[in-house]
């Protein structure tokens, strides 16, 4: 918590420095590209600060409220500074916008060998999903976070860790709560999250459960049919995104159906057996071998039980006959 408070104050200081440096900028540098870059950087600072504030509010204690961040209302200070700075930048940009207002807006064409960034095409900002610890949510969260943040070379490790912790709730948020936001902690925090949730077997089983426990459509309801279709499509696409082969998916369907028919004790033993294996998906061959071994063991146990009963009865009969013979002889 202390690290996050310090980080928020650092972002506020960065905003103050940025505005101060802008006011010192020579007039000959105040061109449209320069102003737009300043504006983009300002928006990024604002988003980062808001995300950090959101994380703080979710964890704040009475003790934390005594910090200067809250007593001096740094959020309001940041917001006021952001508005005034943004106003300055927009006013400086106004002449350039006015001069180009009479020209037609044409989508730039990308020539061979030219990248999108070179054409200055700006895409809308993507909102990362929040991961709450549900296995059915993991794959979509992982795919988006990995592509937008984890592999993004323009972000520092401390920024990546900030984004990671800001988009977690519930159990995963608790798991990484003690990781202070520093460059050194990002790799270990990401590894901990992967170790806990990047498990093909658990994730696949959760998707299968969601797929096979859908409520039946009892009437011609457009919303119910749409929900059935969307849920099924989502589950199947999530399975494909996990890089599971078609054969493994087929095995997963069969395994889920067969295991769901087993007794609780057999399911427990099956899970114990998988626990000593890897996190990869089990195959139908593994399950069939387990079931084969299971029923043969039970047959042997039943045979031994029957043999023990017979032996006990014979022993009882022999003991009873011996005692009866001894009583007659005494008479």
C-alpha positions as CSV (number, residue, x, y, z in Angstrom):
1,X,0.0,0.0,0.0
2,X,2.8,2.4,0.9
3,X,4.4,1.7,-2.5
4,X,1.2,2.5,-4.4
5,X,0.8,5.7,-2.4
6,X,4.4,6.7,-3.3
7,X,3.7,5.8,-6.9
8,X,0.6,8.0,-7.1
9,X,2.6,10.9,-5.7
10,X,5.3,10.3,-8.2
11,X,2.8,10.5,-11.1
12,X,1.5,13.8,-9.6
13,X,5.1,15.1,-9.5
14,X,5.6,14.0,-13.1
15,X,2.5,16.0,-14.1
16,X,3.7,19.1,-12.3
17,X,7.1,18.8,-14.0
18,X,5.5,18.3,-17.4
19,X,3.4,21.4,-17.1
20,X,6.3,23.4,-15.8
21,X,8.5,22.3,-18.7
22,X,5.8,23.1,-21.3
23,X,5.5,26.6,-20.0
24,X,9.3,27.0,-20.6
25,X,9.1,25.7,-24.1
26,X,10.3,28.2,-26.8
27,X,7.5,29.4,-29.1
28,X,9.3,28.1,-32.2
29,X,8.8,24.5,-30.9
30,X,5.1,24.9,-30.3
31,X,4.1,23.0,-33.5
32,X,1.2,20.7,-34.0
33,X,3.1,17.4,-33.6
34,X,4.8,18.6,-30.4
35,X,1.5,19.8,-28.9
36,X,-0.3,16.5,-29.8
37,X,2.5,14.5,-28.3
38,X,2.3,16.5,-25.1
39,X,-1.5,16.0,-25.1
40,X,-1.1,12.2,-25.5
41,X,1.4,12.0,-22.7
42,X,-1.0,14.0,-20.5
43,X,-3.8,11.6,-21.2
44,X,-1.6,8.6,-20.3
45,X,-0.6,10.2,-17.0
46,X,-4.3,10.8,-16.3
47,X,-5.3,7.2,-17.0
48,X,-2.4,5.9,-14.9
49,X,-3.3,8.1,-12.0
50,X,-7.0,7.2,-12.2
51,X,-6.2,3.5,-12.3
52,X,-3.9,3.9,-9.3
53,X,-6.5,5.8,-7.3
54,X,-9.0,3.1,-8.1
55,X,-6.7,0.5,-6.6
56,X,-6.1,2.6,-3.5
57,X,-9.8,3.1,-2.8
58,X,-10.3,-0.7,-2.9
59,X,-7.6,-1.3,-0.3
60,X,-7.6,1.9,1.9
61,X,-7.7,1.5,5.7
62,X,-8.3,4.0,8.4
63,X,-4.5,4.2,8.9
64,X,-3.9,4.9,5.2
65,X,-6.4,7.8,5.3
66,X,-3.9,9.7,7.5
67,X,-1.4,9.8,4.6
68,X,-0.9,13.2,2.9
69,X,-2.3,11.7,-0.3
70,X,-5.7,11.7,1.3
71,X,-5.4,14.6,3.8
72,X,-4.2,17.0,1.1
73,X,-6.7,15.6,-1.5
74,X,-4.0,14.9,-4.1
75,X,-6.6,13.4,-6.4
76,X,-8.5,16.7,-6.7
77,X,-5.1,18.5,-7.1
78,X,-4.2,16.2,-9.9
79,X,-7.6,16.6,-11.6
80,X,-7.4,20.4,-11.4
81,X,-3.9,20.5,-12.8
82,X,-4.8,18.0,-15.5
83,X,-7.8,20.2,-16.6
84,X,-5.8,23.5,-16.6
85,X,-2.8,21.9,-18.5
86,X,-5.1,20.2,-21.0
87,X,-6.8,23.5,-21.6
88,X,-3.5,25.2,-22.3
89,X,-2.6,22.5,-24.9
90,X,-5.9,22.7,-26.6
91,X,-5.8,26.5,-26.9
92,X,-2.3,26.2,-28.4
93,X,-3.6,23.6,-30.9
94,X,-6.6,25.6,-31.9
95,X,-4.9,27.6,-34.7
96,X,-3.7,24.4,-36.3
97,X,-7.1,22.8,-36.1
98,X,-8.8,25.9,-37.5
99,X,-6.5,26.2,-40.4
100,X,-7.1,22.6,-41.4
101,X,-10.9,22.7,-40.8
102,X,-11.6,23.6,-44.5
103,X,-9.7,20.6,-45.8
104,X,-11.3,17.3,-46.4
105,X,-10.5,14.4,-44.1
106,X,-8.8,11.6,-46.0
107,X,-7.8,8.3,-44.5
108,X,-4.0,7.9,-45.1
109,X,-3.0,5.1,-47.3
110,X,-0.2,2.8,-46.2
111,X,2.4,2.2,-48.9
112,X,4.5,-0.9,-49.2
113,X,7.0,-1.2,-46.4
114,X,5.3,1.6,-44.4
115,X,4.1,0.8,-40.9
116,X,0.9,1.9,-39.3
117,X,2.8,4.1,-36.8
118,X,4.5,6.0,-39.6
119,X,1.0,7.0,-40.9
120,X,0.1,8.2,-37.4
121,X,-3.1,6.1,-37.3
122,X,-4.4,6.3,-33.8
123,X,-6.4,3.4,-32.5
124,X,-8.9,3.7,-29.6
125,X,-7.5,2.8,-26.2
126,X,-8.3,-0.8,-25.2
127,X,-9.7,-1.4,-21.7
128,X,-8.1,-4.5,-20.1
129,X,-10.6,-6.9,-18.5
130,X,-10.5,-7.5,-14.8
131,X,-9.6,-11.0,-13.7
132,X,-11.3,-12.2,-10.5
133,X,-9.8,-15.7,-10.3
134,X,-12.5,-17.7,-12.3
135,X,-10.8,-20.2,-14.6
136,X,-13.2,-19.4,-17.4
137,X,-12.0,-15.8,-17.4
138,X,-8.3,-16.6,-17.4
139,X,-7.7,-17.3,-21.1
140,X,-9.3,-14.0,-22.4
141,X,-7.5,-12.0,-19.6
142,X,-4.1,-13.7,-20.4
143,X,-4.4,-13.2,-24.1
144,X,-5.2,-9.5,-23.9
145,X,-2.8,-8.7,-21.1
146,X,0.0,-10.6,-22.7
147,X,-0.4,-8.9,-26.1
148,X,-1.1,-5.3,-24.8
149,X,1.1,-5.2,-21.7
150,X,3.5,-8.1,-21.0
151,X,5.1,-8.1,-24.5
152,X,4.9,-4.3,-24.9
153,X,8.5,-3.1,-25.0
154,X,7.5,0.5,-24.6
155,X,6.3,-0.2,-21.0
156,X,8.7,-0.5,-18.0
157,X,8.3,-3.4,-15.6
158,X,6.9,-1.1,-12.9
159,X,4.2,0.1,-15.3
160,X,3.4,-3.5,-16.3
161,X,3.1,-4.4,-12.6
162,X,0.9,-1.4,-12.0
163,X,-1.4,-2.4,-14.9
164,X,-1.4,-6.0,-13.7
165,X,-2.4,-5.3,-10.1
166,X,-5.0,-2.7,-11.2
167,X,-6.9,-5.3,-13.2
168,X,-7.1,-8.0,-10.6
169,X,-9.7,-8.6,-8.0
170,X,-10.6,-11.3,-5.4
171,X,-8.2,-14.2,-5.0
172,X,-5.6,-13.1,-7.6
173,X,-5.5,-9.6,-6.1
174,X,-4.8,-11.1,-2.7
175,X,-2.1,-13.3,-4.2
176,X,-0.2,-10.3,-5.5
177,X,-1.1,-7.9,-2.7
178,X,2.3,-8.0,-1.0
179,X,4.2,-7.3,-4.2
180,X,5.2,-3.7,-4.0
181,X,5.2,-1.9,-7.4
182,X,8.8,-1.9,-8.4
183,X,10.7,-3.0,-11.5
184,X,12.2,-6.0,-9.7
185,X,8.9,-7.4,-8.6
186,X,7.1,-7.6,-12.0
187,X,8.6,-10.8,-13.3
188,X,8.0,-12.7,-10.1
189,X,4.5,-11.5,-9.7
190,X,3.7,-12.5,-13.3
191,X,5.2,-16.0,-12.6
192,X,3.1,-16.4,-9.5
193,X,-0.1,-15.6,-11.4
194,X,0.8,-18.0,-14.2
195,X,1.7,-20.8,-11.7
196,X,-1.7,-20.4,-10.0
197,X,-4.0,-19.9,-13.0
198,X,-2.3,-20.9,-16.3
199,X,-3.2,-24.6,-15.8
200,X,-4.7,-26.2,-19.0
201,X,-6.4,-29.0,-17.1
202,X,-8.2,-26.8,-14.6
203,X,-9.1,-24.2,-17.3
204,X,-10.4,-26.9,-19.7
205,X,-12.4,-28.5,-16.9
206,X,-14.0,-25.2,-16.0
207,X,-14.9,-24.6,-19.7
208,X,-16.4,-28.1,-19.9
209,X,-18.4,-27.5,-16.8
210,X,-19.8,-24.2,-18.2
211,X,-20.5,-25.9,-21.5
212,X,-22.4,-28.9,-20.1
213,X,-24.3,-27.3,-17.3
214,X,-26.1,-24.8,-19.4
215,X,-29.8,-24.6,-18.7
216,X,-32.0,-26.3,-21.3
217,X,-34.2,-24.0,-23.5
218,X,-37.7,-24.9,-22.6
219,X,-39.5,-22.6,-25.0
220,X,-38.9,-20.6,-28.1
221,X,-37.1,-17.8,-26.4
222,X,-34.7,-15.7,-28.6
223,X,-32.6,-14.5,-25.6
224,X,-32.3,-18.1,-24.2
225,X,-31.2,-19.5,-27.6
226,X,-28.8,-16.6,-28.1
227,X,-27.3,-17.2,-24.7
228,X,-26.9,-20.9,-25.5
229,X,-25.2,-20.2,-28.8
230,X,-22.9,-17.4,-27.4
231,X,-21.8,-19.5,-24.4
232,X,-21.1,-22.6,-26.5
233,X,-19.2,-20.5,-29.1
234,X,-17.2,-18.8,-26.3
235,X,-16.2,-22.1,-24.7
236,X,-15.1,-23.6,-28.0
237,X,-13.1,-20.6,-28.9
238,X,-11.5,-20.5,-25.5
239,X,-10.4,-24.1,-26.0
240,X,-8.9,-23.3,-29.3
241,X,-7.1,-20.3,-27.8
242,X,-5.4,-22.6,-25.3
243,X,-3.6,-24.3,-28.2
244,X,-5.3,-27.6,-27.5
245,X,-5.3,-30.0,-30.5
246,X,-8.5,-31.4,-31.9
247,X,-7.7,-34.8,-30.6
248,X,-7.2,-33.4,-27.1
249,X,-10.5,-31.5,-27.3
250,X,-12.3,-34.7,-28.2
251,X,-10.6,-36.5,-25.3
252,X,-11.6,-33.7,-23.0
253,X,-15.3,-34.0,-24.0
254,X,-15.3,-37.7,-23.4
255,X,-13.3,-37.5,-20.1
256,X,-15.6,-34.8,-18.7
257,X,-18.7,-36.9,-19.5
258,X,-17.3,-40.1,-18.1
259,X,-15.8,-38.6,-14.9
260,X,-19.1,-36.8,-14.2
261,X,-20.7,-40.3,-14.0
262,X,-18.2,-41.7,-11.4
263,X,-18.7,-41.9,-7.7
264,X,-17.1,-39.2,-5.5
265,X,-14.3,-41.6,-4.2
266,X,-13.3,-42.6,-7.7
267,X,-13.2,-39.0,-8.8
268,X,-11.0,-38.1,-5.8
269,X,-8.6,-40.9,-6.7
270,X,-8.5,-39.8,-10.4
271,X,-7.7,-36.3,-9.4
272,X,-5.0,-37.5,-6.9
273,X,-3.4,-39.4,-9.8
274,X,-3.5,-36.4,-12.1
275,X,-2.0,-34.3,-9.3
276,X,1.3,-36.1,-9.5
277,X,1.4,-35.6,-13.3
278,X,1.9,-32.4,-15.2
279,X,-0.6,-29.6,-15.8
280,X,-1.3,-30.9,-19.3
281,X,-4.6,-32.3,-20.2
282,X,-5.1,-36.0,-19.5
283,X,-5.9,-38.4,-22.4
284,X,-8.7,-40.9,-22.8
285,X,-6.0,-43.7,-22.6
286,X,-5.0,-42.5,-19.2
287,X,-8.6,-42.5,-17.9
288,X,-9.4,-45.9,-19.4
289,X,-6.3,-47.4,-17.8
290,X,-7.3,-45.8,-14.5
291,X,-10.8,-47.2,-14.7
292,X,-9.4,-50.6,-15.7
293,X,-7.1,-50.7,-12.7
294,X,-9.9,-49.4,-10.5
295,X,-12.5,-52.0,-11.3
296,X,-10.0,-54.9,-11.1
297,X,-8.9,-53.7,-7.7
298,X,-12.5,-53.5,-6.6
299,X,-13.1,-57.0,-7.9
300,X,-10.1,-58.3,-6.0
301,X,-11.3,-56.6,-2.9
302,X,-14.8,-58.0,-3.3
303,X,-13.4,-61.5,-3.9
304,X,-11.3,-61.2,-0.7
305,X,-14.3,-60.0,1.3
306,X,-16.3,-63.0,0.1
307,X,-13.5,-65.4,0.9
308,X,-13.2,-63.9,4.4
309,X,-16.9,-64.4,5.0
310,X,-16.8,-68.0,3.9
311,X,-13.7,-68.6,6.1
312,X,-15.4,-67.0,9.1
313,X,-18.5,-69.1,8.6
314,X,-16.6,-72.3,8.3
315,X,-14.6,-71.5,11.4
316,X,-17.7,-70.6,13.3
317,X,-19.3,-73.9,12.2
318,X,-16.2,-75.9,13.2
319,X,-16.0,-74.2,16.5
320,X,-19.7,-74.8,17.2
321,X,-19.4,-78.5,16.3
322,X,-16.3,-79.0,18.5
323,X,-18.0,-77.5,21.5
324,X,-21.1,-79.6,21.0
325,X,-19.0,-82.8,20.8
326,X,-17.1,-81.9,24.0
327,X,-20.4,-81.3,25.9
328,X,-21.8,-84.7,24.8
329,X,-18.6,-86.5,25.8
330,X,-18.6,-85.0,29.3
331,X,-22.1,-86.3,29.8
